[in-house]
Every structure is written in C-alpha cells, then in structure tokens.
Amino acid sequence: MLTIKGQSISGLIAIAPLHVFHPFTPDVTRKEIKDTDTEVSRFITARDTASTIMQKLHDQALSTSGADNAAIFENYRQLLAAPEFTNQTTGIIRSQKVNFEYAVKQVEENYRQILASDNAAYASSSMADFSVVVNAVIEALQSGVQRDTLTGPCILASHDLTPEQTIRFDKSKLLGFVTVDGNSLSHTAILARSLGVPAILATGHEIGDELDGHPAIIDGFTGTVYVDPTPEIIQEMKQKQADHKAQRELLEELRGLPAETEDGRRVEISANISSAGDLAAVIKNDAESIGLFRSEFIYMGRDTLPTEEEQFKIYKLAAETMAGKGSEIGGSFQELRRIIDGVELQEKLGICLDTCHVSDGGYDIAGRLDQVLEEFDHVIGLSRLKAVHLNDSLNPLGSHKDRHANIGKGTLGLQAFERMINHPVLRDLPFYLETPNDDDGHGEEIALLKSLYHGS
C-alpha cells in the first residue's frame, strides 16, 4: 500500500480507481526561418485561433460550471490579446529568425524570470495561466492532438491541472483529485469545491503510469491518499464515508428551519465567501446572509486589476443571489421607502419591479397582483414605479432565494405574466426580459409575450 500526504481541500472521502493524467505537451524545437513575415503571420493565425477556442471554452464553462469558473477563460483571452505578448513574440521571430513556437516559449521563460521574485502562490498561479496561453497558441496549428478521456468514475492524478484541461472532462466521472503541485487558490481547488469532491494537492509525489487503474482512496479529513489500500483501510474509509453521509442527512433535516435557540432567541447564520462561485454553496447550506466577502481574492490569480465593471457585476450577483435573505436592504416595500426617505434628491429615484425578486420576497404577484400593487402604492407610490424586470422563479412564494426561470417555466406561471403585462398600472411601463436564456431563447420569449399582450 502506498500512502501519500498533501493539502486537503475538503473533508470528504472518495473511493475509486486512479486515472493518471498526462496533459498535452507540445514538442518545441528551434528552427531557423528565412521568411520572418510569413512566420509572423503564422503566429497571428495561431494566436487568433487560440482566442476563438478560449471563447468556446468560456461559453461551455458558463453553461456547466458557472460564471466564476468561466471567468478564467476570459482572462486567457485577455492575455492573448495583450500587445506585450504579440510584440515580444514577433520581436524574437524577427531578431532571431526563429519559428513562432520557439519564440513564444522564450516569452514564457522571460515571464517566468520576472515572476520569480513575486509572492509564491500568486506567481505560481500567474505562471500557470501564462503557460496555458502559450501551449494553446502552439497547439492551435498542430493536427492530430490526442485528448485524454475518462472511461468511468475515477480519482484523477496529475502533476497539476489547468482550467483548459479540466473543462474537457466529464465532470460526472470525477470523484476526486490528487496533484503534485497546487494550492488553495489553484483551479483544481476551485473546481473541487464547485463539484463537491475531495482534492489532495501539493503532495510532492508523482504517481507513475504503473499505478493507472489501481484502487485508491482519498481521505479529505486527514489529507491522505491511499493507493492499493489494505482491506482494513478500505473498511475504515467506508465506515468514515457512511458516518459522514449520515451526519449530512441529519443536517438536511434542519434545512429551512429557523435558526434559533430553545428559548426562542433568533440567530442569524452568515457565510464567508471568497468569490461569486461560493454563492451556490451558501444557498445550498441555507445561510441567510454574507458575513464577509473576501474581496482580496478578486485580485488574485490574474495579471490585470479587475475593472470597476467586473467588480460591480461580482457584487451585484452576490446581492441579487441573497435577495430578501434577511440582512440585505431593499427586501421589502417598507425598506425601499426608508431608503427613499433618507435621500435628499428623492425626485431622482425610481423603482424597477423585478417579478422574481418580488415573489421570492413574499409578495404574491401571481395570485394577488392588485393587492400587491395597492400595497406598493400605499407604501412607496406608483408614481415611482418606472420599469419591470420579467423573470419567472424557480422557487415558491416567499422562499427568499431569487432563482430566475424562463417565462412560464417557473412557479409564477404564464397566466401571471399575461396579467402583469396587460395590467392597467403596468402595461405602459418598459418591460425588460432578464431570464437565464440565450439569444434564440430570448427571441422566442419576446414573441410569446407579444402574443399575450392585448394591445391598446
């Protein structure tokens, strides 16, 4: 039995065969080039092809892993588009009269030396990102590249993993990760958390091909990997796995119950998060609010500062996800009234009514639309109602979850939207579609809503 220790990412157990993964490594040799203009053109073609591939992987990640995991591919595209990357590569091609594959590897090595004096964890993450970009450019014009595939449920063992590699795997077959390198900020760690599987990183131990397919166990509670475990270890880990499952099932019985002591004292359960990618776990585990948003993590694992717009979208997603959970302002008409009362230029303020937010916040716009609007008028005043966001909801009335659904596909239902868009108070306001759909789907929803609109 082989026992390996490393840094654990989560307290979970995984039992499955090992799959030893070898990423594609481009074979780069230096070649002398006479026509440097043609070689520069080859580089530009490869760079643009790699950027197109990263856009496709971004879209794939967005639909399967969420915006947080997809963001890294946009970062890759920014690295590819950076003038410094292009200028340094073309400069080496022209001055040394070499092939572009060799030139980009030289740029990679120069970047490695620049980062050598930086913070170790940040430098490692940044270098890994840049290496992904370099390999993508080299691979772009190569044919017959063989991709590793998973034939069944497994524990993936590798030196390290990049987003570009992991996005191509069937996530349903990944039961755990073991890597020689990596840290809590690495993509492997982020992916393991999002999938809810254990990962042991920074083991410093390379697992050879001779162990591919061998039985293995990850003990995420102790940071231990067992390869070819003994019957006693197998029995112990299965019992630990069963105990953990029983504990989770017991906790599941408490989901949705008010957090209060036996004598009736209310306790607010808050969650600390480091990125928008943690929000799914916050909702899943029934937290009521965000206690601490570790905003410094927004700046890590990237080579450029996040723009104001990027940060706004991250915080907006967090605020909307936690809509009406109990500690955010604006969760009721009364709270909106207090906000308005506290503003000097009140004539500048208007309200946008979001159908999903309002329903999830406890206002029955599907069954009692007239009464809801009457309450809005009484508390705030209909003169302040300037627009309507149209979204169905995945959750029941008063759930305080804010999960958008396509029109007519959620708990509000199609008839509710027909009443809303034709209601005399609302019908002349601008309506904004904000459903989780693509352009074609939005086109179909717009056509559907137009067919339900009764006209003037």
Secondary structure, DSSP 8 states (H G I E B T S, - for coil): -EEEE-EESSS-EEEEEEEE-----------B-S-HHHHHHHHHHHHHHHHHHHHHHHHHHHHHT-HHHHHHHHHHHHHHH-HHHHHHHHHHHHHHTB-HHHHHHHHHHHHHHHHTTS-HHHHHHHHHHHHHHHHHHHHHT----------SSEEEEES---HHHHTTS-GGGEEEEEESS--TTSHHHHHHHHHT--EEE-------GGGTT-EEEEETTTTEEEES--HHHHHHHHHHHHHHHHHHHHHHTTTTS--B-TT--B---EEEESSGGGHHHHHHTT--EEEEE-GGGGGTT-SS---HHHHHHHHHHHHHHTTTSSSSTTSSHHHHHHHHHT-S-GGG--EEEEHHHHHHTT--TTT-HHHHHHHHHHHT-GGGEEEEEE-EESS-TT-----EE-TTSSSS-HHHHHHHHH-TTTTTS-EEE--S--HHHHHHHHHHHHHH----
